[in-house]
Amino acid sequence: MTENLSNYRFHFAYKVTKSIQIKSRIEFSNYELGNNNDERGLLIYQDINYKQLSFPISFSIRYAIFESDSYNSRIYAYENDVLYAFSIPAFSGRGSRFYIVTKYHIARGVDFWLRYSQTYYADRNSVGSGKDEINGNTKSEIKAQLRFKF
C-alpha cells in the first residue's frame, strides 16, 4: 500500500511597530493510505510578540485552533518557551490551545521566565494515557525559570 502525507502552509508575519510583531498561520495536512478515505488536518494560529529593549518585560502569546481526522493527519507547530527549552506539540483531534511566555529582566545578569499553556480538546473526556492520563478534556502546563548570569 502506498502511504502519502502532504502539508500545505500559509504563514504571514508583520511588524506592527518596533516592539510588536504579529504572526498568523494556516496549515493543512492530508494523509492517504492506499484506497482508504483521506484523513485531513487543519491548524490555525495567531501570535503576538512584544519586545522593547528599554522595557524589562517581553512576552509571546499564541492562540490556536485545530482539527484533524486522526493522529495520521496531525500537525506539528513550534512554540516559544523558556530559555534553553522548546515545545513542538502534535495537534490531533479537535480543540484549541493557547500559551503565554513572559520574560522579566529583573536586574543586570538576572532574568526570570514564566510560561503557561493550556490545551482544550472538544472531542474527548480524558487526555493522555497510563500514569500521565488526565480525567477531563483540558491539559495545562506551567514552567518557571530564573537565570543568574555572572
Salt bridges, closest charged atoms under 4 A:
GLU27 OE1 - ARG9 NE 3.10
ASP38 OD2 - ARG40 NH2 3.81
ASP47 OD1 - ARG62 NE 2.62
GLU79 OE2 - ARG97 NE 2.62
GLU79 OE1 - ARG115 NH2 2.51
ASP81 OD1 - ARG115 NE 3.68
ASP81 OD2 - LYS143 NZ 2.77
ASP111 OD1 - HIS105 ND1 2.61
ASP111 OD2 - ARG147 NH2 2.69
ASP123 OD1 - ARG124 NE 3.21
GLU141 OE1 - ARG115 NH1 3.58
